[in-house]
Amino acid sequence: MKYLAHIEGEREQSLKEHLVGTARICGEFAGAFLGKEWGYCCGMLHDIGKLRLRSYVYEEKEAKLNIDELRYVRLHPSLGYAILKEHGYSEEVLSAVLYHHENADGSGYPNNLKGEEIPLGARILRVCDAFGALIANRPYRSAFDIETAISIMIEEVKNFDMRVFL
């Protein structure tokens, strides 16, 4: 997890806070599925690929990202996978990081996987990442309270594996 030392400055502080928050959520939540240690590890590392993008796009700006910026940001799971593979992380961690933006209905990225095609770890991380993002302050909005965050996730339930979500 040495890459976390490279998160510096105010610009990337929200990324660091998101990683730590997601690690806490995923560590507790994933315990029933794949173990707390796995959850904390994946939560801390899932967006590590964004560090390779920081010279191309400033994701934490106050306005929405344009199409070109979105294309770059959508590379972060693949970049994170490559970084972690170089450092010998397990296949369970690698696949969770690579596929954590796949949606249960097949509308996610990077490969538009659907349902059971998505590794269990990625389905778990998808729920934890989404919840962590909703309850955190963002440059473009304030954090939602837990009840509102859950309501938003229910509205977007097509994104989540119901066995994990419930």
HELIX and SHEET records of a PDB file:
HELIX    1   1 LYS A    2  HIS A    6  5                                   5    
HELIX    2   2 GLU A   10  GLU A   12  5                                   3    
HELIX    3   3 GLN A   13  ALA A   30  1                                  18    
HELIX    4   4 LYS A   36  LEU A   45  1                                  10    
HELIX    5   5 ILE A   48  LEU A   53  5                                   6    
HELIX    6   6 ILE A   67  VAL A   73  1                                   7    
HELIX    7   7 HIS A   76  GLU A   86  1                                  11    
HELIX    8   8 GLU A   91  TYR A   99  1                                   9    
HELIX    9   9 GLY A  115  GLU A  117  5                                   3    
HELIX   10  10 LEU A  120  LEU A  134  1                                  15    
HELIX   11  11 ILE A  146  GLU A  155  1                                  10    
HELIX   12  12 VAL A  157  ASN A  159  5                                   3    
HELIX   13  13 MET A  162  PHE A  165  1                                   4    
END                                                                             
